Amino acid sequence: MKYIIYLDDIRIPNSLNNEWVSGQPEWTVVRSYDEFVAKVTEIGLENIELISLDHDLGDSAMNEWYTNVYRNYTLDYNNITEKTGMDCVKWLVEQWMDGAPIVQVLVHSANAIGSANMMGYINNYKHINRLKQDCVRWIVPHTIEPDIE
């Protein structure tokens, strides 16, 4: 059974029951860019069925979402000090460009602009390579990590 990677700094996905995934494997939750890269490298893209991404992975990203994205519909990466889901997407596409297997990626982020940036980056790579542009936003039922609130 293949893995499902869930990148999110505070949410925990509920049990999975979705047509995207066969056999309902357990979620593998990672909380940061570094954990994402380490886990994907450890598992290998050939053993991953699906990756679900959040965009905002820390306090400065959440502050940018609250002060600019939510209120002004702008996103300035210069205001974010930690790496985001967008950095994970760029790393992932680099792996694909180096010949790693291409896996299904979906975005569950509440940040609409960050989500669009991530989906656009992945779908542009797929478009250029004549692959189906299937990176979309989806809703993952979740709970919040109790000690992170």
C-alpha positions as CSV (number, residue, x, y, z in Angstrom):
1,M,0.0,0.0,0.0
2,K,1.3,3.4,-0.9
3,Y,1.6,6.4,1.4
4,I,-0.4,9.6,1.6
5,I,1.6,12.6,2.8
6,Y,-0.3,15.4,4.6
7,L,1.7,18.7,5.1
8,D,0.2,21.0,7.7
9,D,1.6,22.7,10.7
10,I,-1.5,22.4,13.0
11,R,-4.2,20.3,11.5
12,I,-4.6,16.5,11.7
13,P,-6.6,14.8,8.9
14,N,-9.5,12.6,10.0
15,S,-9.8,9.1,8.6
16,L,-9.7,8.9,4.9
17,N,-12.6,7.9,2.7
18,N,-11.9,9.4,-0.8
19,E,-12.0,8.3,-4.4
20,W,-8.5,9.7,-4.9
21,V,-6.9,7.0,-2.9
22,S,-7.2,3.2,-3.2
23,G,-7.2,1.0,-0.1
24,Q,-7.3,3.8,2.5
25,P,-3.7,3.9,3.8
26,E,-3.0,6.0,6.9
27,W,-2.0,9.6,6.6
28,T,1.6,10.4,7.1
29,V,1.6,13.9,8.7
30,V,4.6,16.3,8.3
31,R,4.7,19.8,9.9
32,S,7.3,21.7,8.0
33,Y,9.3,22.0,4.8
34,D,12.2,20.1,6.3
35,E,10.0,17.3,7.6
36,F,8.3,17.1,4.1
37,V,11.6,16.8,2.3
38,A,13.0,14.3,4.8
39,K,9.9,12.1,4.7
40,V,9.4,12.1,0.9
41,T,13.1,11.4,0.5
42,E,12.9,8.5,3.0
43,I,9.8,7.0,1.5
44,G,10.6,7.7,-2.1
45,L,8.1,9.2,-4.6
46,E,7.5,5.8,-6.1
47,N,5.9,4.8,-2.8
48,I,3.6,7.8,-2.5
49,E,0.1,7.8,-3.9
50,L,-1.0,11.3,-2.9
51,I,0.4,14.5,-1.3
52,S,-1.9,17.0,0.3
53,L,-0.5,20.4,0.9
54,D,-1.1,23.4,3.2
55,H,0.5,26.7,2.2
56,D,1.0,28.6,5.5
57,L,3.5,26.7,7.8
58,G,4.2,29.0,10.7
59,D,3.5,32.2,12.5
60,S,4.8,34.7,10.0
61,A,2.9,32.9,7.2
62,M,-0.3,33.0,9.3
63,N,0.3,36.6,10.0
64,E,0.6,37.3,6.3
65,W,-2.6,35.4,5.6
66,Y,-4.5,37.3,8.3
67,T,-3.2,40.8,7.6
68,N,-2.8,40.7,3.8
69,V,-4.4,37.7,2.1
70,Y,-7.6,37.6,4.1
71,R,-8.1,41.4,4.2
72,N,-6.4,42.7,1.1
73,Y,-6.2,39.8,-1.3
74,T,-2.5,40.1,-1.6
75,L,0.4,37.7,-0.6
76,D,3.9,39.0,-0.1
77,Y,6.4,36.2,0.4
78,N,8.9,38.8,1.7
79,N,6.8,39.0,4.9
80,I,7.1,35.2,5.5
81,T,10.3,34.0,7.3
82,E,9.7,30.2,7.3
83,K,9.4,28.0,4.3
84,T,5.8,27.5,3.0
85,G,4.0,24.8,1.0
86,M,5.1,26.7,-2.1
87,D,8.7,25.9,-1.2
88,C,7.6,22.2,-1.0
89,V,6.0,22.5,-4.4
90,K,9.2,23.9,-5.9
91,W,11.3,21.2,-4.4
92,L,8.8,18.5,-5.6
93,V,8.8,19.8,-9.2
94,E,12.7,19.8,-9.1
95,Q,12.5,16.1,-8.2
96,W,10.2,15.5,-11.1
97,M,12.5,17.4,-13.4
98,D,15.4,15.2,-12.3
99,G,13.3,12.1,-13.3
100,A,11.5,11.2,-10.0
101,P,8.0,9.7,-10.4
102,I,5.2,12.2,-10.7
103,V,2.6,11.8,-8.0
104,Q,-0.9,13.2,-7.4
105,V,-0.8,16.5,-5.5
106,L,-3.8,18.2,-4.0
107,V,-4.0,21.4,-2.0
108,H,-6.1,21.8,1.2
109,S,-4.8,25.2,2.3
110,A,-7.3,27.9,3.4
111,N,-5.0,30.5,1.8
112,A,-6.7,31.0,-1.6
113,I,-3.8,32.9,-3.1
114,G,-1.1,30.5,-1.8
115,S,-3.3,27.6,-3.0
116,A,-3.5,29.1,-6.5
117,N,0.2,29.7,-6.5
118,M,0.9,26.0,-5.6
119,M,-1.7,24.6,-8.0
120,G,-0.5,26.9,-10.8
121,Y,3.2,25.9,-10.4
122,I,2.4,22.1,-10.5
123,N,-0.2,22.4,-13.3
124,N,2.2,24.5,-15.3
125,Y,4.9,21.8,-15.0
126,K,2.3,19.2,-16.1
127,H,1.1,21.4,-19.0
128,I,4.6,21.9,-20.3
129,N,5.1,18.1,-20.1
130,R,1.7,17.3,-21.7
131,L,0.4,15.7,-18.6
132,K,-3.1,16.1,-17.1
133,Q,-3.3,19.3,-15.1
134,D,-5.0,17.7,-12.1
135,C,-3.7,19.6,-9.0
136,V,-6.8,21.1,-7.4
137,R,-8.0,22.3,-4.1
138,W,-10.0,19.9,-1.9
139,I,-11.4,19.8,1.6
140,V,-9.9,17.4,4.1
141,P,-11.9,16.9,7.2
142,H,-9.5,17.5,10.1
143,T,-9.0,18.4,13.8
144,I,-6.5,20.8,15.3
145,E,-3.5,19.6,17.2
146,P,-4.4,20.2,20.9
147,D,-1.0,21.5,22.0
148,I,-0.6,23.8,19.0
149,E,-3.8,25.9,19.3
